[in-house]
Amino acid sequence: MIHLYCGDGKGKTTAACGLALRAAGSGLRVRFVQFFKSGRSAEVAALARLGVETTHPAVHYGRFRSLSEAQREEIRACYGALLAEVRERAADFDLIVLDEAVSAAGHEMIAMDALLSFLQEEGQRRELVLTGRNPAPALVEAADYVTEMRKVKHPFDRGVAARRGIEY
């Protein structure tokens, strides 16, 4: 089954972590893969302590919008290799979370056809979770579950910076 947590609200990664926690607590083999993130968030550290295999990209530049085309190409190569490695080892896991894969595909950092092919191939064999903003219609169509987090109000709108342990 394919789960899609999307929207402009807070909670997409948190929901994916909750499902990973539930699965790990039930004895399922879980892998948590992040795109667009450095792997330093507190939830990833907690999952790793519980035995969840966590992975983040080898290439991380921070702010996406300020990247040069050479940096974007480096990220595309890195993310393509990471997705290929996830696909190669998919049989080792019962649940695979691809955090921010929706956004990575939307920014053309992951090839949409490669992501959809992976979902079609593995979505019948295991649980797959994708998170991110603005999913392409093809991702919504491929998903079995779609949950949208909608921001109503957020302290960031008042200039409050992200806080460790709360937003990351």
C-alpha positions in Angstrom: 0.0 0.0 0.0 1.1 3.5 -0.8 0.6 6.3 1.8 0.9 10.0 0.8 1.2 12.7 3.4 1.1 16.1 1.6 0.0 19.7 2.0 1.4 23.0 3.3 0.8 22.3 6.9 3.1 21.0 9.6 3.0 17.3 10.4 3.8 15.3 7.2 7.2 14.0 8.4 5.7 13.6 11.9 2.9 11.4 10.6 5.4 9.3 8.7 7.5 9.0 11.8 4.4 7.9 13.8 3.7 5.1 11.3 7.4 4.1 11.3 7.3 4.0 15.1 4.1 1.9 15.1 5.6 -0.5 12.5 8.9 -0.9 14.3 7.0 -1.5 17.6 5.1 -4.3 15.8 8.3 -5.9 14.7 8.3 -4.8 11.1 11.5 -3.9 9.3 11.5 -0.1 8.7 13.6 2.2 6.6 13.3 5.9 6.8 14.9 7.8 3.8 15.1 11.6 3.6 15.5 13.8 0.6 16.1 17.6 0.9 17.2 17.1 4.6 20.5 16.7 6.3 19.5 13.8 8.5 20.1 15.8 11.7 16.5 16.1 12.8 15.5 14.8 16.2 12.9 12.4 15.0 15.5 10.6 12.8 17.8 10.2 15.8 14.9 8.7 17.8 14.0 6.3 15.0 17.6 5.2 14.6 17.8 4.5 18.4 14.8 2.2 17.9 16.6 0.2 15.2 15.0 1.9 12.2 17.5 2.2 9.3 17.7 5.9 8.5 19.3 7.4 5.4 19.8 10.9 4.2 21.4 12.2 1.0 25.2 12.4 0.8 24.7 15.9 -0.8 22.9 18.6 1.1 23.1 22.3 0.4 20.4 23.7 2.6 18.3 26.3 0.8 17.1 24.8 -2.4 16.1 28.0 -4.3 19.7 29.4 -4.2 21.4 26.5 -5.8 23.4 26.8 -9.0 22.6 24.5 -11.9 25.8 22.5 -11.2 24.6 21.9 -7.6 21.2 20.9 -8.9 22.8 18.3 -11.2 24.8 17.0 -8.3 21.7 16.6 -6.2 19.8 14.9 -9.1 22.7 12.4 -9.4 22.8 11.8 -5.7 19.0 11.4 -5.3 18.8 9.1 -8.4 21.5 6.9 -6.9 19.7 7.0 -3.5 16.4 6.0 -5.0 18.1 3.2 -7.0 19.7 1.9 -3.8 16.3 2.0 -2.0 14.8 0.0 -4.9 17.7 -2.5 -4.8 17.2 -3.2 -1.1 13.4 -2.8 -0.9 12.9 -6.5 -0.1 14.8 -6.1 3.1 12.0 -3.9 4.6 8.3 -4.1 5.3 7.8 -0.3 5.5 9.8 2.3 3.5 9.4 6.0 4.1 10.5 8.4 1.4 10.4 11.7 3.3 10.2 14.7 1.0 10.2 12.5 -2.1 7.1 14.3 -3.3 8.9 17.7 -3.2 12.1 16.2 -4.7 10.0 14.9 -7.6 8.2 18.2 -7.9 11.5 20.1 -8.2 12.7 17.5 -10.7 15.5 16.3 -8.4 14.0 12.7 -8.6 12.8 11.5 -12.0 9.0 11.2 -11.7 9.0 8.1 -14.0 11.6 6.3 -11.7 9.6 7.2 -8.6 6.3 6.0 -10.1 7.9 2.8 -11.4 9.2 2.1 -7.9 5.8 2.7 -6.4 4.1 0.5 -8.9 6.6 -2.3 -8.4 6.9 -2.2 -4.6 3.5 -0.8 -3.5 1.8 -4.2 -3.7 4.6 -5.9 -1.7 5.1 -3.5 1.2 4.0 -0.3 2.8 5.5 2.8 1.1 5.1 6.3 2.6 5.8 9.5 0.7 5.8 13.0 2.1 6.0 16.5 0.7 4.1 19.5 -0.8 2.2 19.7 -4.0 2.1 16.1 -5.2 1.8 15.6 -8.9 -1.6 14.1 -9.9 0.1 10.9 -10.9 1.4 10.4 -7.3 -2.1 11.1 -5.9 -3.5 8.5 -8.3 -0.9 5.9 -7.4 -1.5 6.3 -3.6 -3.9 4.2 -1.6 -4.0 6.7 1.3 -3.8 10.4 0.8 -3.7 12.7 3.8 -3.4 16.4 3.4 -2.1 18.6 6.2 -3.4 22.1 5.8 -1.9 25.1 7.6 -4.4 27.3 9.3 -1.9 29.2 11.5 1.8 28.8 12.2 4.3 30.8 14.3 6.7 31.0 11.3 4.2 33.5 9.8 5.0 35.8 12.8 8.8 35.4 12.2 9.3 32.7 14.8 12.2 30.5 13.7 11.9 26.7 13.7 12.6 25.2 17.1 14.6 22.0 17.8 12.3 19.3 19.1 9.2 21.0 17.8 9.6 21.8 14.1 12.8 19.6 13.6 
